[in-house]
Amino acid sequence: MILKHKHLLGIEQLNPSEISTILETAESFLEVSRREVKKVPILRGKTIVNLFFEPSTRTRSSFELAAKRLSADILNFSRVSSSVVKGETLKDTVLNLEAMNIDALIVRHSASGAPHFISTFCRSHIINAGDGTHEHPTQALLDAFTIRQEKKRLRGLKVVIVGDIIHSRVARSNILLLRKMGAKVVCCGPPSLVPLEFRTYGVDINYNLDEALKGADVVMMLRIQLERQKKNFFPSLREYISLFALTPQRFSLAKKDAIIMHPGPINRCVELSAELADSARSVILKQVENGVAVRMAILYLLLGGKEREDTD
Ligand code: CP
């Protein structure tokens, strides 16, 4: 089955069956990534552009590896060495790249909605690699893949998401995906970073981390996104750490077989103790490995088939 969508702009656009298709397709690409020869000819002749206006280690590298392992050609656009610094607009940048007959653009931008805006005038496939505080759909998909790998299901699990929820596109995409797939989500953090309005997404909110962790199957820790904070959201880092950092003592309140996740980059000893980050319960580097397989699946499902009937 090939996805019916032309673009992947957010989890919001996917139904549970499409999410399952992506996760199941990623299984076979994980096997490819573990082979001696990590390459299949599925996207030979396709040209993909990594269009990143914000820094990235994991997402950009894994999209590049995913494209290469599918035999596509990939171009890495760097904002700082581009004509954007001379004042070229986002639209003109995209139109000029498209004039080189590309097939897909993977977009990261600080403005929420930038990938959607590009999709309104661009004929290429657009994949959202993180837009402002809006969505990071491929992160949520790789997180779901990792949870399924560890827990064999999503439905009925208790997933606790801790930290800077309001500024986190990772949290938003994860909440949307996990709720669609039947998981129970609890958001935890200071009230200024976890507003009550998030209840409209069907999540529970608990401002006490010890209480939130009780019975958790999955604990997802988030970085404080200082680059998106325009005011002080908590009195001091010391207070934040004392109330919301995951320590071994706190983590013992979760289920015995609970796993620790983090999208990266980690601030060791801020949101998560170094001991836990490197522990057997941490699946953080598995998330990174799975990111390549999930992004291979997305590229294949969007670009790989002729069966797709565009619905957006
Ligand atoms: N998880 C994530 O988006 O990491 P990068 O910012 O390094 O891509």
Residues whose N, C-alpha, C, O or C-beta is under 5 A from the ligand:
A	BS01	CP	P55 S56 T57 R58 T59 R60 P263 G264 P265
